[in-house]
């Protein structure tokens, strides 16, 4: 017996679209609203709302106008048209938050600090012997 597909809430759809925009910006380094709309299939007003919210939370930033006027970037496959206003470009704010990763093993500890894009900022590694671990525990 077939079951009816579950409806996705507006809130969940919004989160999925935000994740999609962030993933595209990560994959392409930067993009304009019109490029994001074309890639995602979302409307430009929909992309504008997502951009506004992501900027509000400082997850992305406006990096200024594209040197290519009123066209798509060459990596998307269209040749640029040299007229009109230049599109505003956006990229992920790689300094918006940091993540700490910790790996504890029987003979070592590894701690890493990473930025939003997953780039390693710091790495701490210490090999431990059983005697040192026992002494520090007691």
N, C-alpha and C positions, 0 to 999 in steps of 0.2 A: 504494500500500500504506500502510495506517495504522500509525503507530508508537505504542507505548505511551507515555502521558504519564510524564514523569520525576517521581519522588518528590521532595518538598521535605524537606530535612533539618530536624530539630527546631531546630537552631541558626538556620537561615535563617528558619524560620517565626517564631521568637522575635523576630528582628530586624525582620521585616516588621510584626509586631504592635506592637512598640515604636514604629516609625516612624508607624504608623497612629494610635496614641494621641497622639504628639507633634503630628501634623498636626491632629487634632481639637482639641487644646488650643490650638494656634495659631489655628485658624479660629474657635473659640468663646470665646477669651480664658480661660475657666476651666470646669471641670466636676467633678462628683463621680464616684466609682467607679461608682455605679449608672447615671449618665448615659452614661459611657464604655462600660459593658457593653451598654447598649441600642443605642447608635449603632454600635458595632463588631460586635455579635453575639457577643462573647466572654462567657465566664462571669464572674461577679463575682470568684471566686477567681483566675481567670486575669488579670483586670484588676488585682487587688490585687498579684499577683506582679510585673507589669509596673511598676506604680506604685512598689513597693518598690525595684526595680532602678533606675528612673529617678531616684528620690530619692537613692539611694546615690551615683549619679554626679553629683548636684546639677543635673541637667537640668530637673527640675521641683521645685516646692515646695508645701507645704501652706500654704494661705492662711487656714485657719480654717473655721469652720462657716458654712454658707449661712444667710442671713436667712430663706430659705424652708424650712419644716420638712417633712421626709418627702414630698417630691414632686419632680417634674421642673421644671426651669427653664422659664419661659414660652416661651423661644425654641425649645424642642424641641417645643412644641405641646400640652403637657398642663397642666391647671390644678393648682396645688400643693394638697396636703392639709395642713392646719394641725395636725398632731399628731405625736408621736414625737420622736425625736432629729433634730437638724438634720444633713444630710449634710456631710461634710468636703469642701472644695473644693480643687482643685489647679490650678496654672497653670505655664506655662513659666518657668523662672528665666532671665530675659533677660540676666543678668550671669554666666551659667555659663561662657561663653567669648567670646572676641573673634576676629574675622576681619579680616585685612588684605587689601585688594584693591589691586593695582598695575596701572596702564595706562601703558605706555611707547610713545610715538609719536615720529615724527621731530622734531616741534617742541614737544612737551609731555610732561610727566610728571604723572600724577594718582595720589594715594595716598589710600585711604579706610580708616577703621576702623569696623567694624560690630559690633553685639551679636548675640546668639543669634537674635533675631527679625528680623535684617536691617536694623535701624534704624541709620542713619548717626550715628556719634558724632563723627567728625572727618573733614575733607576737606582735603587739601593739593593745590594745583595750581600748577604752575610752567611758564610758557611758555619755551621755549629757542630761541635763535637758533643757526644753524649755527656762527657764530664762537665763541660761548660754549661750545658742546658740544665743538668742536675744541680750544679752549684748556683745558678741564677734562680732556679725554682725554689730552692731551700733557703 
